[in-house]
Amino acid sequence: MHRSFKTGVPVLIALAFLVSGCSFGANEIMDETDPPPISYVDESTSFEFSMEEMDTEETNSDTVNEETMRELYLLDQNGLVAPQTLALPKTEGVAKQALEYLVKDGPVTQFLPNGFQAVIPAGTEIYGVNIKDGIAIADFSEQFKEYRPEDELKLLQAITWTLTQFDSVEAVKIRINGYDQEVMPVNETPIGEGLSRLNGINLEMENVVDVTNSKAVTVYFLAQNGDNVYYVPVTRRVNAKEDQLTAVISQLLMGPSSFSRLLTDFRSGVELLEEPRYTNGVVTVNFNEAVLNHNEGTAISDEVLNLLVLSLTEQSGVEKVAIEVNGESEVQMATGELLSEPVSRPLKVNSGKY
């Protein structure tokens, strides 16, 4: 039986929602059991990064004292790669800066949340990040090779998922001292033409029988360290013939692996009443009333909503998620507001104050 997220544990973080550009309770103080804040995308705002922003290494003197929110993929206390959104000094060389904040004993040290650590070996210099045609080529110093063999996949995943937060980056390649790497230097994990989010993160392979007839789906679960609750992506293999969106919901309802310390807020008895419907970037999912696990079974919890939106919008082409209960589109949220419009993917994940 999978572990459920236990309410009643103090979590000193607030949740802000923007649903289709409208705020639902964003200015209200949430109670002590709320999940980490997630800021949903306002459709009127563009988040495209120009190529000049991505690979310029000069810092504009007018922005030195400003900050910007960046999503960094770090190692948590369970050895999983998880996003943490931190306020970094604003700079034009955003891709290079993001990698610099993944270096152990580097500038990220003073910002690390409890239980988290950086992944790139200490002393590694980032020579630059060259971005062309959606491929980011990150060039590291020789110290990059000084990691433990068992950390190789985690290192690759942290770099790949950190850089692919930028719209201009679809895949990542590695250089060391200016030389392209076809494989990683320790365990020789193939890099080839580049790695993307399709290669997965925090891979769970224990239930895979036939890799060749399976495909990957990435879903999100909850993790907790003391008062801090955050979302963790996990990639699993499912039957290649299974509908992708149905597979995502099935894996969410299956819950976390018994081998992990991850949590879920879906309670037993939740069922999908029909296959997800996809139209113009919007996925509609219709559940039975068991999905309403808040306010004595009258509302959907913030955690369940976030797990659904994060997981479904991780799939290619999905921009928004509409929730129905027994075919009804107006669903009450934990705030008491009605969730009557599709919800966009969060701009940043795990942006709580620690």
Secondary structure, 3 states (H helix, E strand, C coil): CCCECCCCCCCCCCCCCEECCEECCCCCCCCCCCCCCCEECCCCCCCCCCHHHHHCCCCCHHHCCCEEEEEEEEECCCCCEEEEEEEEECCCCHHHHHHHCCECCCHHHHHCCCCCECCECCCCCEEEEEEECCEEEEEECHHHHCCCHHHHHHHHHHHHHHHCCCCCCCEEEEEECCEECCECCCCCCECCCCECHHHCCCEECCCCCCHHHEEEEEEEEEEEECCEEEEEEEEEEEECCCCHHHHHHHHHHHCCCCCCCCEECCCCCCCECCCCEEECCEEEEEECHHHCCECCCCEECHHHHHHHHHHHHCCCCCCEEEEEECCECCEEECCCCEECCCEECEEECCCCCC
